[in-house]
């Protein structure tokens, strides 16, 4: 019959790490103060037509909350005792 001995010394245990990004708060976003069309028509005689055209305004925001790098360590340490089971 063959016997196998196993020795254990200073198991580090469990290590957890996180790199949560958290929350991002931004203030007021001013996208240029676009007011659309302003049409002024003075004194007229006869038929008058006014067309303000088409107005469009686009604002793009790129916001991130990168957490970076999470580092964990489960070192066993020094001066650990070994035993055979």
QUIWOVEN-V825195 format. One record per residue. N is the residue number from 1. PHI is phi in whole degrees, 0 to 359 (none if undefined). D_FIRST is the distance of its C-alpha to the first C-alpha in whole Angstrom. Layout:
BEGIN
N PHI D_FIRST
N PHI D_FIRST
END
This chain:
BEGIN
1 none 0
2 255 4
3 252 7
4 241 10
5 261 13
6 240 17
7 252 20
8 236 23
9 213 27
10 57 30
11 299 30
12 288 33
13 90 34
14 258 36
15 239 39
16 238 42
17 215 45
18 216 48
19 227 51
20 290 54
21 285 57
22 82 59
23 251 63
24 239 66
25 241 69
26 241 72
27 275 76
28 297 79
29 249 79
30 258 82
31 263 82
32 116 86
33 66 88
34 295 89
35 247 92
36 83 93
37 264 96
38 240 99
39 240 103
40 245 106
41 238 109
42 276 113
43 296 116
44 227 116
45 226 118
46 93 117
47 281 114
48 232 111
49 233 107
50 227 104
51 234 101
52 281 98
53 79 96
54 250 92
55 242 90
56 217 86
57 222 84
58 233 80
59 232 78
60 245 75
61 245 72
62 242 69
63 237 67
64 221 63
65 231 61
66 292 58
67 276 56
68 85 54
69 246 51
70 264 48
71 239 46
72 232 43
73 222 40
74 235 37
75 295 36
76 283 34
77 87 36
78 252 36
79 62 34
80 274 31
81 270 29
82 253 25
83 224 22
84 250 18
85 246 17
END
